[in-house]
Amino acid sequence: MNLSWKDTEEIAWALVDKYPGQDPLKLSFPKLHKMICELEGFTGDANASNEGVLESIQMAWYEEVKK
């Protein structure tokens, strides 16, 4: 599966799988950006993200973790 910045929910699920036990709210945006870019199947342009996109992914990840 190819992931890009618009795949917020799918990225959140992939982060939950790859980093179980990680509290997404304790990550800086640069660290989160690096983790996303290193996901298997992530093909998005590393320079195409912004704070709003990262925050959306972080919140989606948080929602998955707190379930």
mmCIF file of the N, C-alpha and C atoms, coordinates in Angstrom:
data_MODEL
# 
_entry.id   MODEL 
# 
loop_
_atom_site.group_PDB 
_atom_site.id 
_atom_site.type_symbol 
_atom_site.label_atom_id 
_atom_site.label_alt_id 
_atom_site.label_comp_id 
_atom_site.label_asym_id 
_atom_site.label_entity_id 
_atom_site.label_seq_id 
_atom_site.pdbx_PDB_ins_code 
_atom_site.Cartn_x 
_atom_site.Cartn_y 
_atom_site.Cartn_z 
_atom_site.occupancy 
_atom_site.B_iso_or_equiv 
_atom_site.pdbx_formal_charge 
_atom_site.auth_seq_id 
_atom_site.auth_comp_id 
_atom_site.auth_asym_id 
_atom_site.auth_atom_id 
_atom_site.pdbx_PDB_model_num 
ATOM 1   N N  . MET A 1 1  ? 0.844  -1.176 0.000  1.00 0.00 ? 1  MET A N  1 
ATOM 2   C CA . MET A 1 1  ? 0.000  0.000  0.000  1.00 0.00 ? 1  MET A CA 1 
ATOM 3   C C  . MET A 1 1  ? 0.893  1.244  0.000  1.00 0.00 ? 1  MET A C  1 
ATOM 4   N N  . ASN A 1 2  ? 0.572  2.190  -0.854 1.00 0.00 ? 2  ASN A N  1 
ATOM 5   C CA . ASN A 1 2  ? 1.296  3.451  -0.908 1.00 0.00 ? 2  ASN A CA 1 
ATOM 6   C C  . ASN A 1 2  ? 0.570  4.483  -0.070 1.00 0.00 ? 2  ASN A C  1 
ATOM 7   N N  . LEU A 1 3  ? 1.303  5.108  0.846  1.00 0.00 ? 3  LEU A N  1 
ATOM 8   C CA . LEU A 1 3  ? 0.736  6.134  1.711  1.00 0.00 ? 3  LEU A CA 1 
ATOM 9   C C  . LEU A 1 3  ? 1.296  7.494  1.334  1.00 0.00 ? 3  LEU A C  1 
ATOM 10  N N  . SER A 1 4  ? 0.434  8.495  1.387  1.00 0.00 ? 4  SER A N  1 
ATOM 11  C CA . SER A 1 4  ? 0.882  9.872  1.207  1.00 0.00 ? 4  SER A CA 1 
ATOM 12  C C  . SER A 1 4  ? 0.282  10.707 2.335  1.00 0.00 ? 4  SER A C  1 
ATOM 13  N N  . TRP A 1 5  ? 0.610  11.967 2.381  1.00 0.00 ? 5  TRP A N  1 
ATOM 14  C CA . TRP A 1 5  ? 0.191  12.838 3.479  1.00 0.00 ? 5  TRP A CA 1 
ATOM 15  C C  . TRP A 1 5  ? -1.319 12.918 3.639  1.00 0.00 ? 5  TRP A C  1 
ATOM 16  N N  . LYS A 1 6  ? -2.071 12.670 2.591  1.00 0.00 ? 6  LYS A N  1 
ATOM 17  C CA . LYS A 1 6  ? -3.535 12.757 2.684  1.00 0.00 ? 6  LYS A CA 1 
ATOM 18  C C  . LYS A 1 6  ? -4.167 11.529 3.345  1.00 0.00 ? 6  LYS A C  1 
ATOM 19  N N  . ASP A 1 7  ? -3.390 10.484 3.545  1.00 0.00 ? 7  ASP A N  1 
ATOM 20  C CA . ASP A 1 7  ? -3.883 9.232  4.121  1.00 0.00 ? 7  ASP A CA 1 
ATOM 21  C C  . ASP A 1 7  ? -3.762 9.231  5.649  1.00 0.00 ? 7  ASP A C  1 
ATOM 22  N N  . THR A 1 8  ? -4.393 10.202 6.271  1.00 0.00 ? 8  THR A N  1 
ATOM 23  C CA . THR A 1 8  ? -4.259 10.431 7.706  1.00 0.00 ? 8  THR A CA 1 
ATOM 24  C C  . THR A 1 8  ? -4.575 9.197  8.540  1.00 0.00 ? 8  THR A C  1 
ATOM 25  N N  . GLU A 1 9  ? -5.730 8.605  8.334  1.00 0.00 ? 9  GLU A N  1 
ATOM 26  C CA . GLU A 1 9  ? -6.149 7.447  9.135  1.00 0.00 ? 9  GLU A CA 1 
ATOM 27  C C  . GLU A 1 9  ? -5.239 6.242  8.906  1.00 0.00 ? 9  GLU A C  1 
ATOM 28  N N  . GLU A 1 10 ? -4.889 5.988  7.664  1.00 0.00 ? 10 GLU A N  1 
ATOM 29  C CA . GLU A 1 10 ? -4.041 4.849  7.346  1.00 0.00 ? 10 GLU A CA 1 
ATOM 30  C C  . GLU A 1 10 ? -2.648 5.015  7.956  1.00 0.00 ? 10 GLU A C  1 
ATOM 31  N N  . ILE A 1 11 ? -2.133 6.236  7.922  1.00 0.00 ? 11 ILE A N  1 
ATOM 32  C CA . ILE A 1 11 ? -0.836 6.508  8.552  1.00 0.00 ? 11 ILE A CA 1 
ATOM 33  C C  . ILE A 1 11 ? -0.942 6.290  10.055 1.00 0.00 ? 11 ILE A C  1 
ATOM 34  N N  . ALA A 1 12 ? -2.025 6.768  10.666 1.00 0.00 ? 12 ALA A N  1 
ATOM 35  C CA . ALA A 1 12 ? -2.221 6.577  12.109 1.00 0.00 ? 12 ALA A CA 1 
ATOM 36  C C  . ALA A 1 12 ? -2.218 5.092  12.457 1.00 0.00 ? 12 ALA A C  1 
ATOM 37  N N  . TRP A 1 13 ? -2.931 4.279  11.687 1.00 0.00 ? 13 TRP A N  1 
ATOM 38  C CA . TRP A 1 13 ? -2.968 2.836  11.946 1.00 0.00 ? 13 TRP A CA 1 
ATOM 39  C C  . TRP A 1 13 ? -1.573 2.227  11.806 1.00 0.00 ? 13 TRP A C  1 
ATOM 40  N N  . ALA A 1 14 ? -0.843 2.651  10.775 1.00 0.00 ? 14 ALA A N  1 
ATOM 41  C CA . ALA A 1 14 ? 0.510  2.122  10.561 1.00 0.00 ? 14 ALA A CA 1 
ATOM 42  C C  . ALA A 1 14 ? 1.431  2.497  11.727 1.00 0.00 ? 14 ALA A C  1 
ATOM 43  N N  . LEU A 1 15 ? 1.267  3.702  12.256 1.00 0.00 ? 15 LEU A N  1 
ATOM 44  C CA . LEU A 1 15 ? 2.079  4.135  13.392 1.00 0.00 ? 15 LEU A CA 1 
ATOM 45  C C  . LEU A 1 15 ? 1.732  3.342  14.652 1.00 0.00 ? 15 LEU A C  1 
ATOM 46  N N  . VAL A 1 16 ? 0.447  3.070  14.856 1.00 0.00 ? 16 VAL A N  1 
ATOM 47  C CA . VAL A 1 16 ? 0.025  2.245  15.998 1.00 0.00 ? 16 VAL A CA 1 
ATOM 48  C C  . VAL A 1 16 ? 0.684  0.875  15.908 1.00 0.00 ? 16 VAL A C  1 
ATOM 49  N N  . ASP A 1 17 ? 0.690  0.287  14.717 1.00 0.00 ? 17 ASP A N  1 
ATOM 50  C CA . ASP A 1 17 ? 1.277  -1.038 14.520 1.00 0.00 ? 17 ASP A CA 1 
ATOM 51  C C  . ASP A 1 17 ? 2.792  -1.030 14.718 1.00 0.00 ? 17 ASP A C  1 
ATOM 52  N N  . LYS A 1 18 ? 3.455  -0.017 14.177 1.00 0.00 ? 18 LYS A N  1 
ATOM 53  C CA . LYS A 1 18 ? 4.920  0.017  14.218 1.00 0.00 ? 18 LYS A CA 1 
ATOM 54  C C  . LYS A 1 18 ? 5.467  0.466  15.571 1.00 0.00 ? 18 LYS A C  1 
ATOM 55  N N  . TYR A 1 19 ? 4.720  1.329  16.266 1.00 0.00 ? 19 TYR A N  1 
ATOM 56  C CA . TYR A 1 19 ? 5.200  1.882  17.530 1.00 0.00 ? 19 TYR A CA 1 
ATOM 57  C C  . TYR A 1 19 ? 4.179  1.660  18.649 1.00 0.00 ? 19 TYR A C  1 
ATOM 58  N N  . PRO A 1 20 ? 3.918  0.397  18.995 1.00 0.00 ? 20 PRO A N  1 
ATOM 59  C CA . PRO A 1 20 ? 2.953  0.139  20.069 1.00 0.00 ? 20 PRO A CA 1 
ATOM 60  C C  . PRO A 1 20 ? 3.477  0.708  21.387 1.00 0.00 ? 20 PRO A C  1 
ATOM 61  N N  . GLY A 1 21 ? 2.579  1.286  22.140 1.00 0.00 ? 21 GLY A N  1 
ATOM 62  C CA . GLY A 1 21 ? 2.966  1.852  23.429 1.00 0.00 ? 21 GLY A CA 1 
ATOM 63  C C  . GLY A 1 21 ? 3.488  3.270  23.359 1.00 0.00 ? 21 GLY A C  1 
ATOM 64  N N  . GLN A 1 22 ? 3.700  3.794  22.161 1.00 0.00 ? 22 GLN A N  1 
ATOM 65  C CA . GLN A 1 22 ? 4.187  5.169  22.011 1.00 0.00 ? 22 GLN A CA 1 
ATOM 66  C C  . GLN A 1 22 ? 3.037  6.145  22.233 1.00 0.00 ? 22 GLN A C  1 
ATOM 67  N N  . ASP A 1 23 ? 3.244  7.134  23.065 1.00 0.00 ? 23 ASP A N  1 
ATOM 68  C CA . ASP A 1 23 ? 2.256  8.198  23.249 1.00 0.00 ? 23 ASP A CA 1 
ATOM 69  C C  . ASP A 1 23 ? 2.494  9.243  22.166 1.00 0.00 ? 23 ASP A C  1 
ATOM 70  N N  . PRO A 1 24 ? 1.582  9.364  21.203 1.00 0.00 ? 24 PRO A N  1 
ATOM 71  C CA . PRO A 1 24 ? 1.810  10.299 20.099 1.00 0.00 ? 24 PRO A CA 1 
ATOM 72  C C  . PRO A 1 24 ? 1.859  11.763 20.546 1.00 0.00 ? 24 PRO A C  1 
ATOM 73  N N  . LEU A 1 25 ? 1.264  12.074 21.690 1.00 0.00 ? 25 LEU A N  1 
ATOM 74  C CA . LEU A 1 25 ? 1.258  13.457 22.162 1.00 0.00 ? 25 LEU A CA 1 
ATOM 75  C C  . LEU A 1 25 ? 2.598  13.870 22.769 1.00 0.00 ? 25 LEU A C  1 
ATOM 76  N N  . LYS A 1 26 ? 3.494  12.923 22.958 1.00 0.00 ? 26 LYS A N  1 
ATOM 77  C CA . LYS A 1 26 ? 4.817  13.221 23.525 1.00 0.00 ? 26 LYS A CA 1 
ATOM 78  C C  . LYS A 1 26 ? 5.883  13.371 22.441 1.00 0.00 ? 26 LYS A C  1 
ATOM 79  N N  . LEU A 1 27 ? 5.457  13.398 21.191 1.00 0.00 ? 27 LEU A N  1 
ATOM 80  C CA . LEU A 1 27 ? 6.396  13.515 20.076 1.00 0.00 ? 27 LEU A CA 1 
ATOM 81  C C  . LEU A 1 27 ? 6.437  14.943 19.545 1.00 0.00 ? 27 LEU A C  1 
ATOM 82  N N  . SER A 1 28 ? 7.621  15.382 19.197 1.00 0.00 ? 28 SER A N  1 
ATOM 83  C CA . SER A 1 28 ? 7.745  16.656 18.492 1.00 0.00 ? 28 SER A CA 1 
ATOM 84  C C  . SER A 1 28 ? 7.329  16.426 17.037 1.00 0.00 ? 28 SER A C  1 
ATOM 85  N N  . PHE A 1 29 ? 6.952  17.491 16.358 1.00 0.00 ? 29 PHE A N  1 
ATOM 86  C CA . PHE A 1 29 ? 6.576  17.346 14.953 1.00 0.00 ? 29 PHE A CA 1 
ATOM 87  C C  . PHE A 1 29 ? 7.757  16.870 14.094 1.00 0.00 ? 29 PHE A C  1 
ATOM 88  N N  . PRO A 1 30 ? 8.984  17.339 14.328 1.00 0.00 ? 30 PRO A N  1 
ATOM 89  C CA . PRO A 1 30 ? 10.097 16.790 13.534 1.00 0.00 ? 30 PRO A CA 1 
ATOM 90  C C  . PRO A 1 30 ? 10.270 15.275 13.716 1.00 0.00 ? 30 PRO A C  1 
ATOM 91  N N  . LYS A 1 31 ? 10.117 14.784 14.939 1.00 0.00 ? 31 LYS A N  1 
ATOM 92  C CA . LYS A 1 31 ? 10.237 13.347 15.199 1.00 0.00 ? 31 LYS A CA 1 
ATOM 93  C C  . LYS A 1 31 ? 9.089  12.595 14.523 1.00 0.00 ? 31 LYS A C  1 
ATOM 94  N N  . LEU A 1 32 ? 7.863  13.120 14.650 1.00 0.00 ? 32 LEU A N  1 
ATOM 95  C CA . LEU A 1 32 ? 6.708  12.496 14.007 1.00 0.00 ? 32 LEU A CA 1 
ATOM 96  C C  . LEU A 1 32 ? 6.903  12.450 12.494 1.00 0.00 ? 32 LEU A C  1 
ATOM 97  N N  . HIS A 1 33 ? 7.375  13.527 11.923 1.00 0.00 ? 33 HIS A N  1 
ATOM 98  C CA . HIS A 1 33 ? 7.635  13.603 10.487 1.00 0.00 ? 33 HIS A CA 1 
ATOM 99  C C  . HIS A 1 33 ? 8.601  12.502 10.059 1.00 0.00 ? 33 HIS A C  1 
ATOM 100 N N  . LYS A 1 34 ? 9.685  12.339 10.810 1.00 0.00 ? 34 LYS A N  1 
ATOM 101 C CA . LYS A 1 34 ? 10.679 11.308 10.515 1.00 0.00 ? 34 LYS A CA 1 
ATOM 102 C C  . LYS A 1 34 ? 10.058 9.916  10.593 1.00 0.00 ? 34 LYS A C  1 
ATOM 103 N N  . MET A 1 35 ? 9.262  9.665  11.634 1.00 0.00 ? 35 MET A N  1 
ATOM 104 C CA . MET A 1 35 ? 8.628  8.358  11.804 1.00 0.00 ? 35 MET A CA 1 
ATOM 105 C C  . MET A 1 35 ? 7.691  8.043  10.641 1.00 0.00 ? 35 MET A C  1 
ATOM 106 N N  . ILE A 1 36 ? 6.948  9.026  10.189 1.00 0.00 ? 36 ILE A N  1 
ATOM 107 C CA . ILE A 1 36 ? 6.019  8.832  9.069  1.00 0.00 ? 36 ILE A CA 1 
ATOM 108 C C  . ILE A 1 36 ? 6.797  8.542  7.786  1.00 0.00 ? 36 ILE A C  1 
ATOM 109 N N  . CYS A 1 37 ? 7.814  9.342  7.528  1.00 0.00 ? 37 CYS A N  1 
ATOM 110 C CA . CYS A 1 37 ? 8.595  9.149  6.303  1.00 0.00 ? 37 CYS A CA 1 
ATOM 111 C C  . CYS A 1 37 ? 9.280  7.785  6.263  1.00 0.00 ? 37 CYS A C  1 
ATOM 112 N N  . GLU A 1 38 ? 9.537  7.190  7.429  1.00 0.00 ? 38 GLU A N  1 
ATOM 113 C CA . GLU A 1 38 ? 10.200 5.888  7.498  1.00 0.00 ? 38 GLU A CA 1 
ATOM 114 C C  . GLU A 1 38 ? 9.222  4.713  7.455  1.00 0.00 ? 38 GLU A C  1 
ATOM 115 N N  . LEU A 1 39 ? 7.921  4.985  7.426  1.00 0.00 ? 39 LEU A N  1 
ATOM 116 C CA . LEU A 1 39 ? 6.937  3.900  7.365  1.00 0.00 ? 39 LEU A CA 1 
ATOM 117 C C  . LEU A 1 39 ? 7.065  3.136  6.047  1.00 0.00 ? 39 LEU A C  1 
ATOM 118 N N  . GLU A 1 40 ? 6.933  1.823  6.137  1.00 0.00 ? 40 GLU A N  1 
ATOM 119 C CA . GLU A 1 40 ? 6.927  1.010  4.931  1.00 0.00 ? 40 GLU A CA 1 
ATOM 120 C C  . GLU A 1 40 ? 5.717  1.404  4.091  1.00 0.00 ? 40 GLU A C  1 
ATOM 121 N N  . GLY A 1 41 ? 5.932  1.674  2.841  1.00 0.00 ? 41 GLY A N  1 
ATOM 122 C CA . GLY A 1 41 ? 4.844  2.043  1.950  1.00 0.00 ? 41 GLY A CA 1 
ATOM 123 C C  . GLY A 1 41 ? 4.574  3.533  1.872  1.00 0.00 ? 41 GLY A C  1 
ATOM 124 N N  . PHE A 1 42 ? 5.294  4.335  2.660  1.00 0.00 ? 42 PHE A N  1 
ATOM 125 C CA . PHE A 1 42 ? 5.088  5.782  2.563  1.00 0.00 ? 42 PHE A CA 1 
ATOM 126 C C  . PHE A 1 42 ? 5.828  6.303  1.352  1.00 0.00 ? 42 PHE A C  1 
ATOM 127 N N  . THR A 1 43 ? 5.085  6.905  0.443  1.00 0.00 ? 43 THR A N  1 
ATOM 128 C CA . THR A 1 43 ? 5.680  7.403  -0.799 1.00 0.00 ? 43 THR A CA 1 
ATOM 129 C C  . THR A 1 43 ? 5.477  8.901  -0.984 1.00 0.00 ? 43 THR A C  1 
ATOM 130 N N  . GLY A 1 44 ? 4.937  9.556  0.038  1.00 0.00 ? 44 GLY A N  1 
ATOM 131 C CA . GLY A 1 44 ? 4.700  10.997 -0.050 1.00 0.00 ? 44 GLY A CA 1 
ATOM 132 C C  . GLY A 1 44 ? 6.002  11.783 -0.109 1.00 0.00 ? 44 GLY A C  1 
ATOM 133 N N  . ASP A 1 45 ? 5.901  12.975 -0.627 1.00 0.00 ? 45 ASP A N  1 
ATOM 134 C CA . ASP A 1 45 ? 7.037  13.892 -0.696 1.00 0.00 ? 45 ASP A CA 1 
ATOM 135 C C  . ASP A 1 45 ? 7.326  14.403 0.713  1.00 0.00 ? 45 ASP A C  1 
ATOM 136 N N  . ALA A 1 46 ? 8.513  14.148 1.220  1.00 0.00 ? 46 ALA A N  1 
ATOM 137 C CA . ALA A 1 46 ? 8.876  14.558 2.580  1.00 0.00 ? 46 ALA A CA 1 
ATOM 138 C C  . ALA A 1 46 ? 8.731  16.058 2.784  1.00 0.00 ? 46 ALA A C  1 
ATOM 139 N N  . ASN A 1 47 ? 8.850  16.827 1.737  1.00 0.00 ? 47 ASN A N  1 
ATOM 140 C CA . ASN A 1 47 ? 8.765  18.283 1.844  1.00 0.00 ? 47 ASN A CA 1 
ATOM 141 C C  . ASN A 1 47 ? 7.338  18.812 1.699  1.00 0.00 ? 47 ASN A C  1 
ATOM 142 N N  . ALA A 1 48 ? 6.378  17.924 1.496  1.00 0.00 ? 48 ALA A N  1 
ATOM 143 C CA . ALA A 1 48 ? 5.002  18.356 1.236  1.00 0.00 ? 48 ALA A CA 1 
ATOM 144 C C  . ALA A 1 48 ? 4.133  18.403 2.496  1.00 0.00 ? 48 ALA A C  1 
ATOM 145 N N  . SER A 1 49 ? 4.710  18.116 3.640  1.00 0.00 ? 49 SER A N  1 
ATOM 146 C CA . SER A 1 49 ? 3.914  18.153 4.873  1.00 0.00 ? 49 SER A CA 1 
ATOM 147 C C  . SER A 1 49 ? 3.984  19.547 5.487  1.00 0.00 ? 49 SER A C  1 
ATOM 148 N N  . ASN A 1 50 ? 3.100  19.778 6.437  1.00 0.00 ? 50 ASN A N  1 
ATOM 149 C CA . ASN A 1 50 ? 3.134  21.019 7.197  1.00 0.00 ? 50 ASN A CA 1 
ATOM 150 C C  . ASN A 1 50 ? 2.605  20.725 8.598  1.00 0.00 ? 50 ASN A C  1 
ATOM 151 N N  . GLU A 1 51 ? 2.611  21.715 9.447  1.00 0.00 ? 51 GLU A N  1 
ATOM 152 C CA . GLU A 1 51 ? 2.199  21.513 10.836 1.00 0.00 ? 51 GLU A CA 1 
ATOM 153 C C  . GLU A 1 51 ? 0.759  21.017 10.940 1.00 0.00 ? 51 GLU A C  1 
ATOM 154 N N  . GLY A 1 52 ? -0.123 21.514 10.100 1.00 0.00 ? 52 GLY A N  1 
ATOM 155 C CA . GLY A 1 52 ? -1.522 21.089 10.125 1.00 0.00 ? 52 GLY A CA 1 
ATOM 156 C C  . GLY A 1 52 ? -1.684 19.626 9.775  1.00 0.00 ? 52 GLY A C  1 
ATOM 157 N N  . VAL A 1 53 ? -0.962 19.173 8.775  1.00 0.00 ? 53 VAL A N  1 
ATOM 158 C CA . VAL A 1 53 ? -1.014 17.766 8.359  1.00 0.00 ? 53 VAL A CA 1 
ATOM 159 C C  . VAL A 1 53 ? -0.479 16.876 9.478  1.00 0.00 ? 53 VAL A C  1 
ATOM 160 N N  . LEU A 1 54 ? 0.647  17.262 10.052 1.00 0.00 ? 54 LEU A N  1 
ATOM 161 C CA . LEU A 1 54 ? 1.238  16.466 11.129 1.00 0.00 ? 54 LEU A CA 1 
ATOM 162 C C  . LEU A 1 54 ? 0.327  16.432 12.353 1.00 0.00 ? 54 LEU A C  1 
ATOM 163 N N  . GLU A 1 55 ? -0.295 17.544 12.657 1.00 0.00 ? 55 GLU A N  1 
ATOM 164 C CA . GLU A 1 55 ? -1.214 17.579 13.794 1.00 0.00 ? 55 GLU A CA 1 
ATOM 165 C C  . GLU A 1 55 ? -2.420 16.668 13.556 1.00 0.00 ? 55 GLU A C  1 
ATOM 166 N N  . SER A 1 56 ? -2.935 16.653 12.349 1.00 0.00 ? 56 SER A N  1 
ATOM 167 C CA . SER A 1 56 ? -4.066 15.778 12.016 1.00 0.00 ? 56 SER A CA 1 
ATOM 168 C C  . SER A 1 56 ? -3.687 14.310 12.181 1.00 0.00 ? 56 SER A C  1 
ATOM 169 N N  . ILE A 1 57 ? -2.508 13.946 11.728 1.00 0.00 ? 57 ILE A N  1 
ATOM 170 C CA . ILE A 1 57 ? -2.033 12.575 11.865 1.00 0.00 ? 57 ILE A CA 1 
ATOM 171 C C  . ILE A 1 57 ? -1.813 12.245 13.336 1.00 0.00 ? 57 ILE A C  1 
ATOM 172 N N  . GLN A 1 58 ? -1.208 13.164 14.064 1.00 0.00 ? 58 GLN A N  1 
ATOM 173 C CA . GLN A 1 58 ? -0.968 12.957 15.492 1.00 0.00 ? 58 GLN A CA 1 
ATOM 174 C C  . GLN A 1 58 ? -2.283 12.736 16.244 1.00 0.00 ? 58 GLN A C  1 
ATOM 175 N N  . MET A 1 59 ? -3.299 13.514 15.946 1.00 0.00 ? 59 MET A N  1 
ATOM 176 C CA . MET A 1 59 ? -4.592 13.383 16.627 1.00 0.00 ? 59 MET A CA 1 
ATOM 177 C C  . MET A 1 59 ? -5.299 12.084 16.233 1.00 0.00 ? 59 MET A C  1 
ATOM 178 N N  . ALA A 1 60 ? -5.185 11.686 14.967 1.00 0.00 ? 60 ALA A N  1 
ATOM 179 C CA . ALA A 1 60 ? -5.771 10.412 14.530 1.00 0.00 ? 60 ALA A CA 1 
ATOM 180 C C  . ALA A 1 60 ? -5.078 9.260  15.237 1.00 0.00 ? 60 ALA A C  1 
ATOM 181 N N  . TRP A 1 61 ? -3.771 9.329  15.376 1.00 0.00 ? 61 TRP A N  1 
ATOM 182 C CA . TRP A 1 61 ? -3.003 8.305  16.083 1.00 0.00 ? 61 TRP A CA 1 
ATOM 183 C C  . TRP A 1 61 ? -3.437 8.268  17.545 1.00 0.00 ? 61 TRP A C  1 
ATOM 184 N N  . TYR A 1 62 ? -3.553 9.422  18.159 1.00 0.00 ? 62 TYR A N  1 
ATOM 185 C CA . TYR A 1 62 ? -3.995 9.497  19.556 1.00 0.00 ? 62 TYR A CA 1 
ATOM 186 C C  . TYR A 1 62 ? -5.373 8.868  19.739 1.00 0.00 ? 62 TYR A C  1 
ATOM 187 N N  . GLU A 1 63 ? -6.278 9.143  18.829 1.00 0.00 ? 63 GLU A N  1 
ATOM 188 C CA . GLU A 1 63 ? -7.634 8.566  18.913 1.00 0.00 ? 63 GLU A CA 1 
ATOM 189 C C  . GLU A 1 63 ? -7.591 7.046  18.828 1.00 0.00 ? 63 GLU A C  1 
ATOM 190 N N  . GLU A 1 64 ? -6.704 6.504  17.995 1.00 0.00 ? 64 GLU A N  1 
ATOM 191 C CA . GLU A 1 64 ? -6.570 5.048  17.884 1.00 0.00 ? 64 GLU A CA 1 
ATOM 192 C C  . GLU A 1 64 ? -5.991 4.456  19.168 1.00 0.00 ? 64 GLU A C  1 
ATOM 193 N N  . VAL A 1 65 ? -5.013 5.121  19.752 1.00 0.00 ? 65 VAL A N  1 
ATOM 194 C CA . VAL A 1 65 ? -4.349 4.618  20.954 1.00 0.00 ? 65 VAL A CA 1 
ATOM 195 C C  . VAL A 1 65 ? -5.290 4.620  22.150 1.00 0.00 ? 65 VAL A C  1 
ATOM 196 N N  . LYS A 1 66 ? -6.134 5.631  22.261 1.00 0.00 ? 66 LYS A N  1 
ATOM 197 C CA . LYS A 1 66 ? -6.978 5.738  23.461 1.00 0.00 ? 66 LYS A CA 1 
ATOM 198 C C  . LYS A 1 66 ? -8.217 4.843  23.408 1.00 0.00 ? 66 LYS A C  1 
ATOM 199 N N  . LYS A 1 67 ? -8.452 4.160  22.290 1.00 0.00 ? 67 LYS A N  1 
ATOM 200 C CA . LYS A 1 67 ? -9.610 3.251  22.178 1.00 0.00 ? 67 LYS A CA 1 
ATOM 201 C C  . LYS A 1 67 ? -9.473 2.061  23.096 1.00 0.00 ? 67 LYS A C  1 
# 
